[in-house]
């Protein structure tokens, strides 16, 4: 059964080789250039490599939401509260480059009255809601919960999610790329050897984007917190994240050496 499968695959490769050389010759006769991978017998495989990493950086989405009868008052009070948070963070050693504004909004807030049938009966303007969110980058992770918790008595009342990252991804990705390329070569050898062939020159390398970077934002339902009597320390656990790299490689096929 194995011999029959090997002979069948060998026959297919032979036919493919003849067709490839035939079509390539026709193209050359027309004065057109032919990619090398289309003019020689070849095999294309996809190498993979993966690892588990532990993030070392947290990006926390924080903010302040303020509601007041007048738009100007809501906006001014919100700006004051957010500036207080930023000054507090800077006072604890957080650099300006680690604080980034995410969104600023000011919207009217209405109170609706409905009749017994559920139809809108009356809408009254209650005031205006100002909201300002920013992203705080924290490393090491041990400081993330402490920094976020220290802001509650400074006006923080919105936490909108946390994102975990690895600060230096280059070393991890370089290692995985090499392992993926080695995996591709090993696959090509395992396919070619039973047919009396071996992978030769590399004709094409097509790296695929890494899976696992960036690590997705972990989002709970948006929460607005009342100011706490005692600043809490928020528990932050990054866990691990699988990172995978794929590389598609096309090898020329040549007769195996005796």
Backbone as JSON, one array per atom type, in Angstrom:
{
  "sequence": "XXXXXXXXXXXXXXXXXXXXXXXXXXXXXXXXXXXXXXXXXXXXXXXXXXXXXXXXXXXXXXXXXXXXXXXXXXXXXXXXXXXXXXXXXXXXXXXXXXXXXXXXXXXXXXXXXXXXXXXXXXXXXXXXXXXXXXXXXXXXXXXXXXXXXXXXXXXXXXXXXXXXXXXXXXXXXXXXXXXXXXXXXXXXXXXXXXXXXXXXXXXXXXXXXXXXXXXXXXXXXXXXXXXXXXXXXXXXXXXXXXXXXXXXXXXXXXXXXX",
  "N": [[0.84, -1.21, 0.0], [1.96, 1.23, 0.81], [4.03, 1.4, -1.07], [2.53, 1.65, -3.39], [1.27, 4.12, -2.96], [3.5, 5.77, -2.87], [4.49, 5.43, -5.47], [2.38, 6.51, -6.89], [2.41, 9.19, -6.03], [4.94, 9.86, -6.94], [4.52, 9.64, -9.68], [2.72, 11.72, -10.06], [4.34, 13.9, -9.39], [6.2, 13.69, -11.42], [4.63, 14.14, -13.72], [3.83, 16.74, -13.07], [6.31, 17.99, -13.17], [6.95, 17.72, -15.89], [4.88, 19.19, -17.04], [5.43, 21.65, -15.92], [8.0, 22.29, -16.96], [7.31, 22.28, -19.63], [5.38, 24.34, -19.87], [6.93, 26.46, -18.99], [8.88, 26.54, -20.95], [7.34, 27.32, -23.09], [6.59, 29.88, -22.31], [9.09, 31.12, -22.2], [9.69, 31.05, -24.86], [8.1, 33.02, -25.81], [9.39, 35.22, -25.01], [9.1, 36.04, -22.37], [9.75, 36.49, -18.86], [10.28, 33.87, -16.47], [9.32, 32.9, -13.28], [11.59, 31.37, -11.03], [10.59, 29.36, -9.37], [8.55, 28.33, -10.85], [9.72, 26.99, -12.88], [11.13, 24.77, -12.2], [11.04, 21.49, -10.65], [9.31, 21.49, -7.57], [8.52, 21.89, -4.06], [6.16, 23.03, -1.7], [5.89, 23.98, 1.6], [4.58, 24.55, 4.93], [6.06, 25.8, 7.69], [5.94, 25.65, 11.26], [6.09, 27.17, 14.51], [5.9, 27.55, 18.02], [5.36, 29.1, 21.25], [4.98, 29.63, 24.81], [4.43, 32.65, 26.4], [5.08, 34.98, 29.07], [3.48, 37.89, 29.78], [4.89, 41.17, 30.37], [4.09, 43.73, 30.67], [1.44, 46.0, 31.34], [-1.46, 47.51, 29.96], [-3.72, 49.71, 30.95], [-7.02, 50.76, 30.71], [-8.34, 53.67, 31.79], [-10.46, 56.14, 33.39], [-12.51, 59.14, 33.78], [-15.8, 60.01, 34.56], [-18.16, 62.52, 34.38], [-21.08, 64.15, 35.42], [-23.16, 66.92, 35.02], [-25.47, 69.74, 35.39], [-24.95, 71.8, 33.5], [-23.23, 72.03, 30.38], [-20.7, 73.25, 30.14], [-19.81, 73.28, 32.78], [-19.69, 70.52, 33.37], [-17.74, 69.7, 31.55], [-15.51, 71.23, 32.38], [-15.12, 70.38, 35.07], [-14.64, 67.69, 34.68], [-12.26, 67.77, 33.19], [-10.58, 68.88, 35.11], [-10.56, 66.84, 37.04], [-9.4, 64.7, 35.63], [-6.88, 65.77, 35.08], [-5.9, 65.87, 37.66], [-5.64, 63.13, 38.2], [-3.62, 62.46, 36.34], [-1.5, 64.07, 37.23], [-1.11, 62.88, 39.72], [-0.22, 60.33, 38.97], [2.17, 60.98, 37.65], [3.51, 61.98, 39.81], [4.06, 59.63, 41.1], [6.04, 58.56, 39.66], [5.42, 57.79, 37.06], [6.0, 58.14, 33.62], [5.4, 60.67, 31.1], [5.19, 59.58, 28.53], [4.0, 57.18, 28.97], [1.35, 57.58, 29.34], [-1.59, 57.89, 27.63], [-4.1, 59.61, 25.91], [-7.29, 58.3, 25.31], [-10.04, 58.65, 24.62], [-12.32, 61.44, 24.41], [-15.33, 62.82, 25.42], [-18.51, 64.53, 25.25], [-21.77, 64.57, 26.09], [-25.34, 65.08, 25.84], [-27.69, 64.34, 28.48], [-30.69, 62.71, 28.98], [-33.93, 62.5, 30.59], [-36.44, 60.22, 30.3], [-39.96, 59.89, 29.98], [-42.56, 57.51, 29.99], [-45.68, 56.34, 28.65], [-48.36, 54.14, 29.85], [-48.42, 52.25, 27.79], [-45.91, 52.1, 26.96], [-44.93, 53.93, 25.19], [-42.98, 56.79, 24.26], [-43.43, 59.57, 26.23], [-42.59, 61.98, 27.3], [-39.62, 63.91, 27.17], [-36.94, 65.1, 28.97], [-34.27, 67.31, 29.33], [-31.64, 66.41, 31.32], [-29.04, 67.03, 31.95], [-25.49, 67.17, 31.29], [-23.01, 64.86, 30.22], [-19.69, 64.37, 30.71], [-16.82, 62.67, 29.55], [-13.68, 61.21, 29.9], [-11.16, 59.22, 28.83], [-8.12, 57.41, 29.33], [-5.09, 55.64, 28.51], [-3.03, 53.76, 30.53], [0.26, 52.8, 30.72], [1.98, 50.24, 32.28], [4.82, 48.95, 33.81], [7.04, 47.24, 35.9], [4.59, 44.53, 36.02], [3.73, 44.16, 38.61], [3.22, 46.61, 39.7], [0.89, 47.5, 38.56], [-1.79, 47.03, 39.64], [-1.54, 48.41, 42.04], [-1.02, 51.09, 41.27], [-3.34, 51.73, 39.78], [-5.32, 51.36, 41.74], [-4.67, 53.39, 43.52], [-5.79, 55.64, 42.51], [-8.48, 55.95, 42.91], [-9.42, 57.55, 45.05], [-8.8, 59.94, 44.0], [-10.49, 60.71, 42.08], [-10.91, 58.89, 40.01], [-13.27, 56.95, 38.31], [-13.89, 55.13, 36.36], [-13.08, 52.07, 34.89], [-12.02, 50.42, 32.13], [-10.94, 48.13, 31.02], [-8.12, 45.89, 30.44], [-4.95, 45.41, 28.97], [-2.49, 43.12, 28.03], [0.99, 43.0, 27.38], [4.12, 42.11, 25.79], [7.12, 43.59, 26.35], [9.59, 43.48, 24.88], [9.44, 42.04, 22.01], [11.01, 41.12, 19.96], [13.14, 39.25, 20.38], [11.79, 36.88, 21.06], [10.27, 36.46, 18.72], [12.27, 36.26, 16.74], [13.54, 33.87, 17.48], [11.41, 32.05, 17.14], [10.93, 32.31, 14.4], [13.24, 31.17, 13.3], [12.91, 28.53, 14.21], [10.55, 27.85, 12.91], [11.36, 27.91, 10.24], [13.18, 25.78, 10.27], [11.42, 23.72, 10.8], [9.92, 23.72, 8.46], [11.87, 22.86, 6.61], [12.36, 20.28, 7.62], [9.87, 19.08, 7.14], [9.78, 19.17, 4.33], [11.87, 17.44, 3.71], [10.88, 15.03, 4.75], [8.69, 14.51, 3.09], [9.91, 14.33, 0.58], [11.96, 12.37, 0.69], [10.95, 9.57, 0.61], [10.44, 9.39, -2.08], [12.79, 9.38, -3.38], [13.93, 11.84, -3.58], [15.2, 15.12, -2.67], [15.1, 18.18, -0.75], [16.3, 21.13, -2.27], [17.59, 24.12, -3.36], [16.29, 27.09, -1.78], [13.46, 28.56, -2.97], [11.36, 30.35, -2.54], [10.38, 32.32, 0.24], [7.83, 32.93, 2.42], [6.92, 34.66, 4.95], [4.5, 34.42, 7.56], [2.2, 36.41, 9.46], [2.77, 36.8, 12.99], [0.9, 34.95, 15.43], [-0.81, 35.93, 18.25], [0.34, 38.29, 19.05], [-0.7, 41.66, 19.0], [-1.48, 40.99, 22.45], [-4.84, 40.36, 23.09], [-7.2, 42.85, 24.22], [-8.43, 42.54, 27.46], [-11.64, 42.56, 28.39], [-14.09, 43.41, 30.63], [-17.56, 43.92, 31.43], [-18.31, 47.33, 30.94], [-17.49, 49.38, 33.65], [-18.48, 51.6, 36.17], [-17.26, 53.13, 38.97], [-18.02, 53.95, 42.35], [-16.39, 56.33, 44.45], [-13.98, 54.97, 46.58], [-13.72, 54.33, 50.13], [-11.28, 53.52, 51.12], [-8.33, 53.33, 49.3], [-8.22, 50.75, 46.98], [-6.2, 47.84, 46.16], [-5.89, 46.64, 43.07], [-6.21, 43.33, 41.95], [-4.06, 41.9, 39.58], [-3.53, 39.62, 37.11], [-1.62, 38.31, 34.66], [-1.32, 35.81, 33.42], [-0.49, 33.38, 30.88], [0.45, 33.53, 27.39], [-0.04, 32.11, 24.22], [2.17, 32.2, 21.54], [2.57, 32.08, 18.1], [4.33, 31.33, 15.12], [4.31, 31.21, 11.6], [5.76, 30.02, 8.59], [5.91, 29.96, 5.18], [7.54, 28.01, 2.85], [9.15, 27.44, -0.23], [10.82, 24.86, -1.78], [13.29, 23.79, -4.09], [13.17, 20.65, -5.76], [15.4, 17.98, -5.9], [17.22, 15.13, -7.21], [17.86, 12.6, -4.8], [20.97, 12.2, -3.08], [23.09, 9.38, -3.48]],
  "CA": [[0.0, 0.0, 0.0], [2.87, 2.37, 0.89], [4.72, 1.49, -2.34], [1.58, 2.14, -4.36], [1.08, 5.54, -2.71], [4.73, 6.45, -3.25], [4.55, 5.44, -6.93], [1.36, 7.45, -7.38], [2.89, 10.54, -5.8], [6.07, 10.06, -7.84], [3.95, 9.86, -11.01], [2.15, 13.07, -10.07], [5.46, 14.84, -9.43], [6.8, 13.6, -12.76], [3.72, 14.85, -14.62], [3.93, 18.15, -12.73], [7.6, 18.46, -13.66], [6.86, 17.83, -17.35], [4.0, 20.31, -17.35], [6.13, 22.87, -15.53], [9.03, 22.59, -17.94], [6.67, 22.55, -20.9], [4.78, 25.68, -19.84], [8.01, 27.43, -18.86], [9.52, 26.67, -22.26], [6.45, 28.11, -23.94], [6.67, 31.28, -21.89], [10.39, 31.66, -22.62], [9.65, 31.23, -26.31], [7.42, 34.28, -26.06], [10.24, 36.29, -24.53], [8.69, 36.48, -21.04], [10.53, 35.9, -17.77], [9.58, 32.84, -15.71], [9.82, 32.75, -11.92], [12.35, 30.14, -10.87], [9.78, 28.33, -8.74], [7.65, 27.76, -11.85], [10.49, 26.36, -13.95], [11.81, 23.58, -11.69], [10.21, 20.73, -9.7], [9.4, 22.16, -6.27], [7.54, 21.55, -3.03], [5.87, 24.14, -0.79], [5.43, 23.52, 2.92], [4.43, 25.62, 5.92], [6.67, 25.48, 8.97], [5.31, 26.29, 12.41], [6.78, 27.13, 15.79], [5.11, 28.28, 19.01], [5.86, 29.1, 22.62], [4.15, 30.32, 25.78], [5.15, 33.78, 26.99], [4.46, 35.66, 30.21], [3.56, 39.34, 29.54], [5.57, 41.94, 31.41], [3.58, 45.1, 30.64], [-0.01, 46.13, 31.34], [-2.06, 48.75, 29.48], [-5.02, 49.79, 31.63], [-7.88, 51.85, 30.25], [-8.91, 54.33, 32.96], [-11.1, 57.39, 33.03], [-13.4, 59.87, 34.69], [-17.09, 60.38, 33.99], [-18.73, 63.6, 35.19], [-22.38, 64.62, 34.94], [-23.6, 68.16, 35.66], [-26.56, 70.36, 34.63], [-24.45, 72.62, 32.39], [-22.17, 71.39, 29.6], [-19.4, 73.86, 30.45], [-19.4, 72.83, 34.11], [-19.32, 69.11, 33.28], [-16.46, 69.61, 30.84], [-14.44, 71.8, 33.21], [-14.89, 69.52, 36.22], [-14.03, 66.46, 34.18], [-10.87, 68.07, 32.85], [-9.85, 69.06, 36.37], [-10.38, 65.53, 37.68], [-8.44, 63.91, 34.85], [-5.55, 66.34, 35.3], [-5.49, 65.43, 38.99], [-5.16, 61.75, 38.06], [-2.35, 62.45, 35.62], [-0.48, 64.63, 38.14], [-0.85, 61.87, 40.74], [0.6, 59.29, 38.36], [3.51, 61.52, 37.44], [4.13, 62.07, 41.13], [4.48, 58.28, 41.5], [7.13, 58.12, 38.78], [4.97, 57.4, 35.72], [6.44, 59.11, 32.63], [4.36, 61.16, 30.19], [5.07, 58.68, 27.37], [3.22, 56.01, 29.37], [-0.04, 58.0, 29.51], [-2.1, 58.28, 26.31], [-5.54, 59.86, 25.88], [-7.99, 57.33, 24.47], [-11.22, 59.3, 24.07], [-12.92, 62.53, 25.15], [-16.68, 63.01, 24.9], [-19.45, 65.35, 26.01], [-23.07, 64.25, 25.5], [-26.49, 65.42, 26.68], [-28.34, 63.24, 29.19], [-32.13, 62.99, 29.06], [-34.81, 61.64, 31.37], [-37.61, 59.93, 29.49], [-41.18, 59.41, 30.62], [-43.33, 56.69, 29.07], [-47.06, 56.06, 29.05], [-48.54, 52.72, 30.18], [-48.19, 51.4, 26.61], [-44.48, 52.07, 26.68], [-44.57, 54.96, 24.22], [-42.32, 57.95, 24.83], [-44.4, 60.64, 26.51], [-41.9, 63.24, 27.54], [-38.16, 63.84, 27.31], [-36.43, 66.31, 29.62], [-32.81, 67.38, 29.43], [-31.22, 66.35, 32.72], [-27.72, 67.63, 32.08], [-24.48, 66.76, 30.31], [-22.03, 63.9, 30.75], [-18.35, 64.46, 30.13], [-16.06, 61.44, 29.8], [-12.31, 61.26, 29.4], [-10.45, 57.96, 29.1], [-6.72, 57.35, 28.9], [-4.44, 54.34, 28.69], [-1.84, 53.82, 31.38], [1.19, 51.68, 30.51], [2.65, 49.95, 33.55], [5.8, 47.85, 33.86], [6.59, 45.84, 35.92], [3.18, 44.29, 36.26], [3.42, 44.2, 40.04], [2.78, 47.96, 40.05], [-0.35, 47.85, 37.86], [-2.92, 47.11, 40.55], [-1.29, 49.44, 43.05], [-1.18, 52.42, 40.67], [-4.75, 51.95, 39.45], [-6.07, 51.47, 42.98], [-4.37, 54.64, 44.22], [-6.45, 56.77, 41.84], [-9.91, 56.02, 43.22], [-9.73, 58.71, 45.89], [-8.41, 61.14, 43.26], [-11.51, 61.01, 41.09], [-11.1, 57.8, 39.05], [-14.51, 56.18, 38.49], [-14.11, 54.25, 35.21], [-12.04, 51.14, 34.44], [-12.65, 49.88, 30.92], [-10.26, 46.97, 30.47], [-6.67, 45.81, 30.6], [-4.29, 44.77, 27.84], [-1.16, 42.66, 28.43], [1.95, 42.99, 26.29], [5.52, 41.79, 26.06], [7.83, 44.81, 25.95], [10.57, 43.17, 23.84], [8.95, 40.88, 21.27], [11.93, 40.76, 18.89], [13.9, 38.03, 20.67], [10.88, 35.75, 20.97], [9.9, 36.24, 17.32], [13.45, 35.79, 16.01], [13.73, 32.45, 17.8], [10.33, 31.28, 16.52], [11.12, 32.3, 12.94], [14.25, 30.16, 12.99], [12.34, 27.21, 14.44], [9.56, 27.6, 11.86], [12.1, 27.59, 9.03], [13.71, 24.42, 10.44], [10.27, 22.81, 10.68], [9.6, 23.65, 7.03], [12.88, 22.01, 5.98], [12.14, 18.91, 8.06], [8.7, 18.59, 6.43], [10.15, 18.96, 2.92], [12.69, 16.23, 3.65], [10.05, 13.85, 5.01], [7.87, 14.26, 1.9], [10.73, 14.04, -0.59], [12.82, 11.2, 0.86], [10.39, 8.31, 0.1], [10.36, 9.44, -3.55], [14.13, 9.46, -3.93], [14.24, 13.25, -3.82], [15.6, 15.9, -1.51], [14.95, 19.62, -0.98], [17.52, 21.83, -2.65], [17.58, 25.56, -3.13], [15.07, 27.76, -1.33], [12.99, 29.41, -4.06], [10.5, 31.41, -2.0], [10.05, 32.32, 1.67], [6.71, 33.83, 2.67], [6.58, 34.68, 6.39], [3.14, 34.76, 7.95], [2.19, 37.24, 10.66], [2.71, 36.03, 14.24], [-0.38, 34.86, 16.11], [-0.61, 36.11, 19.68], [0.74, 39.67, 19.3], [-0.69, 41.96, 20.43], [-2.4, 40.21, 23.27], [-6.1, 41.11, 23.04], [-7.71, 43.55, 25.42], [-9.34, 41.79, 28.32], [-12.7, 43.5, 28.72], [-15.31, 43.04, 31.34], [-18.57, 44.93, 31.15], [-17.85, 48.64, 31.39], [-17.89, 49.59, 35.03], [-18.26, 52.92, 36.78], [-17.14, 52.86, 40.4], [-18.09, 55.05, 43.32], [-15.1, 56.5, 45.1], [-13.84, 54.07, 47.73], [-13.24, 54.93, 51.37], [-9.86, 53.19, 51.2], [-7.86, 52.97, 47.98], [-7.98, 49.31, 46.86], [-5.16, 47.35, 45.26], [-6.58, 45.76, 42.14], [-5.41, 42.16, 41.57], [-3.78, 41.81, 38.14], [-2.86, 38.36, 36.79], [-1.5, 38.25, 33.2], [-1.34, 34.46, 32.88], [0.45, 33.17, 29.76], [-0.14, 33.69, 26.06], [0.63, 31.34, 23.18], [2.59, 32.95, 20.35], [2.88, 31.14, 17.03], [4.84, 31.88, 13.87], [4.25, 30.3, 10.46], [6.57, 30.44, 7.45], [5.71, 29.12, 4.0], [8.8, 27.93, 2.11], [9.16, 26.61, -1.44], [12.13, 24.3, -2.04], [13.5, 23.03, -5.33], [13.35, 19.22, -5.53], [16.49, 17.4, -6.68], [17.43, 13.7, -6.89], [18.61, 12.37, -3.56], [22.33, 11.68, -3.26], [23.19, 7.97, -3.04]],
  "C": [[0.88, 1.25, 0.0], [3.58, 2.55, -0.44], [3.81, 2.06, -3.4], [1.37, 3.64, -4.21], [2.31, 6.33, -3.16], [4.84, 6.54, -4.76], [3.56, 6.44, -7.5], [1.83, 8.88, -7.22], [4.05, 10.87, -6.71], [5.58, 10.36, -9.24], [3.4, 11.28, -11.13], [3.26, 14.11, -10.15], [6.11, 14.86, -10.8], [5.95, 14.37, -13.76], [3.82, 16.35, -14.37], [5.22, 18.75, -13.28], [7.55, 18.68, -15.17], [6.01, 19.04, -17.73], [4.69, 21.63, -17.04], [7.16, 23.27, -16.56], [8.43, 22.96, -19.27], [6.1, 23.95, -20.95], [5.86, 26.75, -19.75], [8.7, 27.65, -20.2], [8.68, 27.52, -23.18], [6.51, 29.58, -23.6], [7.98, 31.9, -22.33], [10.41, 31.91, -24.11], [8.97, 32.54, -26.68], [8.21, 35.48, -25.53], [9.87, 36.82, -23.16], [9.54, 35.8, -19.98], [9.66, 34.93, -16.99], [10.15, 32.79, -14.31], [10.49, 31.39, -11.76], [11.5, 29.02, -10.3], [8.82, 27.66, -9.71], [8.39, 27.02, -12.95], [11.25, 25.13, -13.5], [10.84, 22.81, -10.81], [10.39, 21.31, -8.29], [8.32, 21.63, -5.33], [7.39, 22.75, -2.11], [5.29, 23.59, 0.5], [5.32, 24.73, 3.85], [4.99, 25.16, 7.25], [6.02, 26.27, 10.09], [6.21, 26.19, 13.64], [5.96, 27.97, 16.77], [5.78, 28.19, 20.38], [4.86, 29.81, 23.51], [4.98, 31.44, 26.41], [4.35, 34.34, 28.16], [4.59, 37.16, 29.97], [4.25, 40.05, 30.7], [5.09, 43.39, 31.48], [2.05, 45.08, 30.6], [-0.41, 47.49, 30.78], [-3.48, 48.79, 30.03], [-5.79, 51.0, 31.12], [-8.63, 52.42, 31.45], [-9.6, 55.62, 32.53], [-11.94, 57.99, 34.12], [-14.66, 60.23, 33.92], [-17.75, 61.38, 34.94], [-20.06, 64.05, 34.59], [-22.8, 65.84, 35.75], [-24.68, 68.81, 34.79], [-26.09, 71.14, 33.4], [-23.28, 71.93, 31.72], [-20.8, 71.93, 29.98], [-18.9, 73.41, 31.82], [-18.96, 71.37, 34.1], [-17.96, 68.95, 32.63], [-15.31, 70.11, 31.71], [-14.11, 70.91, 34.39], [-14.23, 68.21, 35.82], [-12.57, 66.67, 33.85], [-10.02, 68.22, 34.11], [-9.56, 67.72, 37.04], [-9.35, 64.69, 36.95], [-7.03, 64.45, 35.06], [-5.02, 65.95, 36.67], [-4.95, 64.0, 38.95], [-3.78, 61.7, 37.41], [-1.23, 63.0, 36.5], [-0.11, 63.63, 39.22], [0.06, 60.77, 40.19], [2.03, 59.77, 38.13], [4.26, 61.64, 38.76], [4.62, 60.73, 41.65], [5.51, 57.7, 40.53], [6.7, 57.67, 37.4], [5.35, 58.5, 34.73], [5.29, 59.48, 31.69], [4.14, 60.23, 29.01], [4.23, 57.44, 27.69], [1.76, 56.35, 29.67], [-0.54, 58.51, 28.16], [-3.62, 58.45, 26.34], [-6.2, 58.93, 24.88], [-9.23, 57.94, 23.83], [-11.7, 60.4, 25.0], [-14.3, 62.76, 24.56], [-17.5, 63.89, 25.84], [-20.82, 65.17, 25.35], [-24.19, 64.7, 26.42], [-27.1, 64.17, 27.31], [-29.81, 63.61, 29.39], [-32.81, 62.02, 30.03], [-36.09, 61.47, 30.57], [-38.77, 59.46, 30.35], [-42.0, 58.66, 29.58], [-44.76, 56.49, 29.6], [-47.2, 54.57, 29.34], [-48.28, 51.77, 29.01], [-46.72, 51.33, 26.24], [-44.03, 53.1, 25.68], [-43.95, 56.16, 24.95], [-43.33, 59.1, 24.99], [-43.71, 61.99, 26.64], [-40.4, 62.99, 27.69], [-37.67, 65.18, 27.85], [-34.92, 66.24, 29.71], [-32.41, 67.43, 30.9], [-29.88, 67.05, 32.95], [-26.79, 67.13, 30.99], [-23.46, 65.85, 30.99], [-20.73, 64.05, 29.98], [-17.57, 63.2, 30.51], [-14.68, 61.58, 29.15], [-11.62, 59.96, 29.82], [-9.02, 58.05, 28.61], [-6.17, 55.96, 29.2], [-3.16, 54.54, 29.48], [-0.99, 52.58, 31.13], [2.01, 51.48, 31.78], [3.59, 48.75, 33.39], [6.78, 48.18, 34.98], [5.12, 45.71, 36.31], [2.78, 44.39, 37.73], [2.9, 45.56, 40.48], [1.41, 48.31, 39.5], [-1.52, 48.03, 38.81], [-2.77, 48.2, 41.59], [-1.52, 50.84, 42.49], [-2.65, 52.72, 40.38], [-5.56, 52.16, 40.72], [-5.86, 52.8, 43.69], [-5.12, 55.83, 43.65], [-7.92, 56.92, 42.22], [-10.26, 57.23, 44.07], [-9.29, 60.02, 45.25], [-9.41, 61.48, 42.15], [-11.75, 59.93, 40.06], [-12.42, 57.09, 39.32], [-14.85, 55.29, 37.3], [-12.87, 53.38, 34.98], [-12.65, 50.35, 33.29], [-11.86, 48.74, 30.3], [-8.76, 47.02, 30.7], [-6.1, 44.97, 29.46], [-2.89, 44.38, 28.3], [-0.25, 42.57, 27.2], [3.31, 42.48, 26.78], [6.34, 42.95, 25.5], [8.8, 44.54, 24.8], [10.15, 41.89, 23.13], [9.99, 40.33, 20.29], [12.68, 39.46, 19.15], [13.03, 36.78, 20.54], [10.56, 35.43, 19.51], [11.07, 35.74, 16.5], [13.68, 34.3, 16.23], [12.67, 31.59, 17.11], [10.46, 31.23, 15.01], [12.14, 31.25, 12.54], [13.71, 28.75, 13.16], [11.31, 26.86, 13.38], [10.24, 27.24, 10.55], [12.67, 26.17, 9.1], [12.6, 23.39, 10.31], [9.87, 22.64, 9.22], [10.59, 22.74, 6.3], [12.67, 20.54, 6.35], [10.93, 18.3, 7.33], [9.03, 18.27, 4.98], [10.97, 17.68, 2.77], [11.83, 14.97, 3.83], [9.15, 13.51, 3.83], [8.73, 13.75, 0.73], [11.49, 12.72, -0.5], [12.22, 9.9, 0.33], [10.33, 8.24, -1.42], [11.73, 9.52, -4.2], [14.54, 10.89, -4.25], [14.72, 13.9, -2.53], [15.38, 17.38, -1.8], [16.3, 20.26, -1.28], [17.44, 23.31, -2.31], [16.22, 26.05, -2.59], [14.66, 28.74, -2.42], [12.17, 30.59, -3.56], [10.34, 31.22, -0.5], [8.95, 33.36, 1.86], [6.34, 33.78, 4.15], [5.12, 35.06, 6.59], [3.19, 35.58, 9.23], [2.09, 36.39, 11.91], [1.32, 36.07, 14.84], [-0.12, 34.99, 17.6], [-0.11, 37.49, 20.06], [-0.15, 40.57, 18.47], [-1.67, 41.09, 21.19], [-3.7, 40.98, 23.4], [-6.47, 41.75, 24.36], [-8.66, 42.66, 26.18], [-10.41, 42.76, 28.8], [-13.81, 42.84, 29.51], [-16.36, 44.05, 30.9], [-18.07, 46.26, 31.7], [-18.38, 48.92, 32.79], [-17.57, 51.01, 35.46], [-18.32, 52.73, 38.28], [-17.36, 54.13, 41.23], [-16.73, 55.15, 43.99], [-15.06, 55.69, 46.39], [-13.35, 54.83, 48.96], [-11.74, 54.7, 51.54], [-9.39, 52.73, 49.83], [-7.56, 51.48, 47.89], [-6.75, 49.03, 46.0], [-5.83, 46.33, 44.35], [-5.71, 44.56, 41.79], [-5.27, 42.08, 40.05], [-2.97, 40.55, 37.88], [-2.79, 38.2, 35.27], [-1.61, 36.86, 32.61], [-0.26, 34.29, 31.81], [-0.31, 33.3, 28.45], [0.66, 32.88, 25.04], [0.93, 32.24, 21.99], [3.06, 31.96, 19.31], [3.34, 31.88, 15.78], [4.76, 30.81, 12.79], [5.06, 30.89, 9.31], [6.36, 29.46, 6.31], [6.98, 29.18, 3.15], [8.63, 27.01, 0.91], [10.6, 26.18, -1.72], [12.16, 23.68, -3.44], [13.69, 21.56, -4.95], [14.42, 18.7, -6.47], [16.63, 15.93, -6.32], [18.25, 13.55, -5.62], [19.97, 11.81, -3.86], [22.38, 10.24, -2.76], [23.84, 7.87, -1.66]]
}
